Every structure is written in structure tokens, then in C-alpha cells.
Amino acid sequence: MQKSKYLLANERDSLWGLTVSTVGYEEIAPGDPYPTKGHADGYYFNVERGRVLNEYQLLYNPEGEGVFQSAHCPETKLKAGDMFLLFPGEWHSYHPLEDKGWKSHWIGFRGRNMDDRVKAGFLSTEKPIYHVGYSSDVETLYTQAFQTAMEEAAYAQQMMAGIVNHLIGLMYSLERNIELGKNSSQVNMVNRARLRIRESLESELSIQQIAEEQSVSYSNFRKLFKEYTGLSPATYQQELRLLRAKELLSTTELSIKEIAYRLNFESPDYFSAKFKAKMGCKPSEIRQK
């Protein structure tokens, strides 16, 4: 069984940064022929020869098993709960195992939003497969995209662009958290440290002292903290202090000098420089507002 919809986008849609060209779903029972019929020109492909698309496609297999390979990825087994990303201009081929079959959702799209993510290194042809496991949230998003495509209401392209962005963010986050969660002791340590930092913004507690409290070396603590949060512990602490400073500027009569020292900045000038770099304006401007 296969259901698909192909869509058009106008020039104004493309200014949104991402447009959707196809969305669909298929069920391949064990022993069924593959690929299925009914694909538009440019989408159907021979498994042995593979194909090259002029767009991105994001596929999710909630059930079944298969095989994937591309120009930058050797032949790799696909398991139930895997998502994989196809890149424009990148040769690829994939298929379900004959004795397993699969259920598969897909959505095809293009636009500068995706191009920018690839250029920034968030997504790469060297890592097209993401192990996210079964997710009802992912399936629901694909279903919403298909329903939106079938209805073709006004501004459907903008709605589907939002769904694609949600899918990519969910894919990225789910796999990352699954990997990090394999070592629960490290995750718990980082969470305890984050809470400790939040609770001590107005104290002189240092990051080194927090590492000691967690019985881990500073270098290892810093590495694990940044791997989990995306920020070094010192940056995390400073940015929280700046947010707290903004709150104090808006809700109290404390002077800028008092706030700077209360939050343990080296000097009012240093505080003002960091505040402007983060917030885009001086502390005095917040106070005036």
C-alpha cells in the first residue's frame, strides 16, 4: 500500500525558507515487490542503480527493517525506529529486507533553511541515519503533513514547512538524548550541576567547586557539561547571571553597580560590556525603559 501527494510552491512560498514537494506513506509486506508503483517522474528508482534527487527527503520507518547506502555512507542496516535523510545531489539507494518489509513515512523539501543547517554542520551526508526509536510524536507530525497536503488549504506550504522544521528538530533531539541517556549517572550529574548553578547565581560558588561537589575533575566535568547542554559551565553560569541581572534591572531599584557585584561580576564596567554583548543594549537602557 502506498499513499503520496506531490505539491507545487510559488516564488513567494520559497521566500519562507523551506517548501515541501512531496509527502507520503507506504507499507511493504514481506515478499512484496519494491519500489512500489505510482511515484512521479524523478522519484521512482531502481534499487540496484539508485538515484539522485534535487531535494532533501526525510524518511521514518516505525516498523520493519531495511538497508541504506549513499555516496558518503556504506551499506547500513535500517532498524525499526530509524530516520534517514536524503540530500540533494547525493546518490543513494534503500529498500526493505524481503523477509521483513517495513512501514515508511517520507516528506521531501528544499530551501535555504536546510542549506544553512548543512553548511553549519548540524546535518551531514556522512551521517544520514538517526536512531530515534518509535515515537508517536514523529508519526503524528507525518500524518499532519499528509493531511495538510491533501487539503491544500491557503498557506499550506507554510504549515508544512513548520512541520518539517519540527520533525528535524525532534529527530536531532531524540537521538542526542538517547545517546546521552545511555549513561544515566553522567546525565544526573549534569542536571545536579545545572540546578546548583541556578541556585547560586548570587553567591561566590565557582564552577571548580561545583565539579568538586560532583566528585569529578574540572576538565571532565566541563567536557560532559558542554556535551549535554551545548555550553561550557562557565558560559552557562554567566548567561544565567545576565538574565537575572535583566530581571533585577526591571523589577528593583538596585543600582547597576549593586547588581554587578551582587551577581559576582568583576566590575560594573565588565558587567555592562557583557550585558550589552548578550542583550544588545546597555543595562542603563533597560533601566530607563
N, C-alpha and C positions, 0 to 999 in steps of 0.2 A: 504494500500500500504506500502510495506517495501523494502528498499534497504540497503544492507550491504556488507561489504568486510572484510575478515579475512586475516591477514598478518603474515608473518614469519620474524624473526630477527635473524641474526647470532651473534656469540660471539663478533665480533668486533663492531657491532651495539650497543651491550649492554654497551660497554666502553664509549659511548657517554653520558650515564647517564640516558637515557629515551628511551624506544622503544614502538611503537604502535602495538597493536594486533588486534584491530577491529575498524571500523568506519561505521556509518550508519545513516539512517533516516527512520522514519515511520509516516504515517498519519492514525489515528484511528478515523473513523467517529462515531457519536453517534449510539450506538447499535451494533457496530462491535465487534466480539469476540476478546479477549485479553488474553494472549500474541499472537502475530502473529506467523505464521509458518516460517520456513526457517532458524532458528538460529542454529549455530553449537553446538556440544556437549559441555556441561558445561555452556552454555549461556541461553538456554531456561529454564523457570522456571514456577512453579505453583504458582499463586498469593497467595493462602491460605498458602502454605508451605514456600514460599520464597526461597531464595538461598544464597549461599556464593561463592564469586569469589576469584580467586587467583591474581587479578589485581585491579587497580583503573579504574573507569569509570566516565566520566564527561558528564552529560546529560543536555540538554537545551530544554525547552518547550516554543516556541514562541507563541503558541496558545493552548487553551483548559484548562481543569482542571483535577486534579487527586488527588491521595493520596499516601503518602510515609511513611514508617516506617522502623526502623532498630533496632539493638540490643541496641543502645545508644540514639535513637530518637523515642519518642512516635508517634503514628499515627498523621500525619500532612497533612493538605490540601496543594496541589500544585496549584499555580495560573499561568496564562499565564505570561511569562517573568521570571519564576523561573529556576535556575540551581541547580542541586544537584549532590553531589559527593559520589560515592560508594568506599568503602575501602576494600583492600584485607583482607580476614578472617573475615569480618563483615557481619553478617546475615542482610538481607534487603528484602523488598518487596515493589512494587509500581504498580499502574495501573491508567488508565484514568477513570474518572467518566462515567458511562454508558450513561448518557444523555448529556454529553458534548464532549467526545472524546478528542483528542489532536494531535498536531504535535510535534514530538520529534526528536532531533539530539543526537547522542552519539558518544563517542570515548573512547576506552579502552587502557590502557597503564600501564607500570611498569618501575621501575628504581630507582636508589639511589637519583636522584634529587628530586623526590616526597617524598621518605622516609625521606630525610633530612628536607623538609618543614614541614612534620608532626611532626618529633622529635622536631623541633624548635617552634612548637605551632602555626604556621601560619594556618594550616589546622587541623581539629579535627573531630573525629567520633561523638562528641557531637554537632557539628554544620555542618551538611551535606548540608543544603539548603541555597542558596543565592538568594536574591530578587534583580535582576538586571534590570527587566523590558524588554521591547522589545528593542533589539539592532541589527541593521543591520550589525555592525562590528562583533558581535558574530556569526550571521548566515553566513556571508561571510567566516569566518575562518573555520567553519564546512564544508562548501561547498568546500573550497580549500583542506581541509584534504581528503575529499572523492574523489575529482578529482585526487589528488596525489596518493591515494591508488589504484585507478583504472588504472592509467597509469603505476605504478610500475617502474618508471624510476630509473636509478642508484642513489643511496643515497637518496631514497625516505624516508627511516626511519629518516634520519637527518632533512629533510624538515618537516616531520610530528611532530617530537619532538619539533621543533621550534614553530609550530602551537599550540601544546598542552601548551607549556610554555606561549605563548601569550594569549591563552584562560584563563588560570588560573590567570595570572596577570590582565587581563581585568575583569574577574569575581570579583576578590578581590577588585580591584579599583572601579568598578562601584557601588557595594553595599555600600562600605565605603563612597563614595562621595554622594550617595543618602541619606544615614543616616545623614551625616554631613550637607547636603544641606537643611534638614528639618527646620533648624534654620538659616535662611539667615543672620540674624543680627550678629550671632557669627562668621559665615564664613567671612563676610565682615570685622569684627573687626580683625580677624587673618590676613587677606590679607592686611589690612591697616598697621598692626604692622610689617608684613614682609617687606613691602615697606619702612617703616620708618627705620627699622634696616639696610636695604641695603643702604639707602641714608645717613646714619650717621655713617658709619664704621670708619671714621677718626675724629669723634667728641667724646666728653665725655658723650654723652647721654646714660643713664643707662636703663636697662630693667624695673626697677621700675618706671622710669619717663615715659616710653612708656606706661606702664599699667595705670598710672595716666592720660595720654592723652586720653586713651580709656575709661576712667571713669569706671574702673573695678579694683577689688582688685588684688594684685600681685599673690596671691595663685590661684585665679580663672583664671586669665589671663594665668598663667603658665600651668595650667591643660588643658585649652581649646587649647592653642597653641600646646602643645605636642600631644593632641588627634588628631589634624588636620594634623600636619607636621611630627609627629614621633620623634621630637627633642624638648628639652626644649628651651625656647627663648635664654637663655644664651649660650647654645651649638650652636644653630643656628647662633648667632652673632659671636661667636669665630671662627667657621669654615669658615664663610664668610670672616672674617678678615685674616685668614690664606691663603685663596685663593687670596685675594687682595695682601697679602704680597708676594706671589709667583710671581704675576704679576709685582709688583714693583721691585723685585729682578732681573727679567728677562728684564725689559724694562727701568730701570732708573739707575743712578749712585749713588743713595742714599745708605748710609752705612746701615749695619744691625741694628746698634744702632738707627739710624734715623728712619728706618722703624718700629722698635719695638715701639718707643714712638709715632710715627705718628699714629699708629693703636691702641694706648692706652693699650699696654701690660705693665705689672707691671715693667718689666726689660728686657734687652736684653737676659739674661740667661733664663728667664721664657719663653720668646718668642721662643728662639731656641729649648727648650725642647718640647714645644707644637707643633712647626713646624715639628720636627723630628718624633714625635709620629703620626702626621697626614699624612705627606708626605713620610715618610720612609727615609729621608735624612736631613742633616743639611742645614740651609739657606746658609752657605758658599759654600756648594757643588752646589747648584742651581746657585749661582753667578759665580762660576768657569766654569760651563757649558756654 
